[in-house]
Each structure stands twice: as structure tokens, then as C-alpha cells.
Amino acid sequence: MGSKIKLNVLTIALCVTFAFAARSTAAAQVTISNIDQMTGWASCTVCAGIGANGPTATYSMVENQASPSLDGHAAKFSISGKTPYSDALWWKQLGARNSTANFTYDVYFYLKTPQYAQALEFDANQSNGAHKFIFGTQCNIRNGAQFDIWDNANARWVHTGISCTAPAAYKWHHLVWNFKRTSSQVVFVSVTLDGVTHYVNRSNTARSSGANELNIAVQMDGDYAMHAYSMWVDKATLKAW
């Protein structure tokens, strides 16, 4: 009888411990939804180019677009210009969350003329007062037709070998990137495009930084003739824990 009581007490204690841990994990996770609807997006064009010193593009962002949209409030990003291979970058600061180490960037995008896109970039960035973790990704449509990831230490794109061709026109595409970090490493875990998941499992070294921030970013790259095109973004969400 005494052994049974001890086992029951131990079982209850373990259950309480696991329940408390589960609540703590859930409480630590934050989900930031509909970021495309938020005001205060920052942007640039020159800083989006090679070495943060690229050519100038003409670009714009207009929020709360009813159509095309999934929820009636999509953001429309547009780029054009005269200099080949010009880029435009937009980002939204979400407040510093230095203790988070896992991230999911979940977003829907739509194009009418995908043939004019050189590359489409979707990033998340975190700085925790010691390092800057750049979770840079791009669908490199015209230079390899594959996903690239950003090499933080060497400031360059690296091919993953995971296919990413021009997305179909007049269709919403669902993109999900999973990232994590260690104290000094950036880890690209997996990418899911339109329900198909590929595990990347690559890491590189973060940069030193005294900043404190968390943000997501969208970048559009122009082609050889800088054909004008637009991209609609909807239901942009970042989960961090």
C-alpha cells in the first residue's frame, strides 16, 4: 500500500511539473498577426542592393487592399525604375524580444506578372544586444530557380538546391519559414511553399551588434529591364518563442 501511495504522489508531481512547463512555454510564445496591416513600415531602395549601395528603384507600398486579398486588407508592394536589377526593401519593427530563439514567418503572396520578378525576399531579423541574427531568404527565380539563404558572416547568398521557380500568376501562394538561433548561430530549419515542406538544416555565424530589435521584411528585386510589377502580401504572421 505504501509503495502505491508513493507512486501516486510521484505521478501527480510529474504531471504538475509537465503542466507547469507547458503553460510556461505557451506563455513565452508570442504570435504577431496581420503585420501587413500595421502602420509604420520603413523602406529603402539603395540599401537593398549589393553592399547596401545598390541602384535606385521607384517603389511604393499601399495597405488595406480589398482585392486581391484573403481578408480584405492586403498590402500591395510595387517596384519599377530605369536601372537594371534595382531593388526595394520594406521592413516592420516589432519590438525587441531578446530571449526568443525560435521563429516562424508565415505569409501569403500574390503576383499578376511573376515573369518580371528577379527574386522575392522574405526575411526576419533579431538583434539581442550582442548579435544580429539575419534570417534572410529569397526565392531566386532568375538565378538558379531555387531558394537562397543569407550567409551572415560573409554577407552573401547561398543556394540551397531547393526549387523555387516563378510562382503561378493570379494565385495566392503560402510561404512558411522556420528559423531558430543559438547564442551565436543562425539556423534555417525548413521552408514550406504551398504545402510542400523541405528541411534546410543549415546554419551560419551571426554578426556582432549592440542593437535590440525584432522585425520582418519583404524585398522585391527588379529584372534586367526593370519591368514594373506588384506583389500583394496578406496574413503576414510571425511566431516567436
ABEGO torsion letter per residue (X at the ends): XAAAAAAAAAAAAAAAAAAAAAAAAAAABBBBBGAAABBGBBBBAAAABBGGBBBBBBBBBBBGBAOBBAAGABBBBBBBEABBGBBBBBBBBAEBBAABABBBBBBBBBBABAAABABBBBBBBBBAGABBBBBBBBBBAABGGBBBBBBAAAGBBBBAGBBBBBBBBGBBBBBBBBBBBBAABBBBABBBBGGBBBBAGBBBBBBBBABBBBBBBBBBBBBAAGBBBBBBBBGBBBBBX
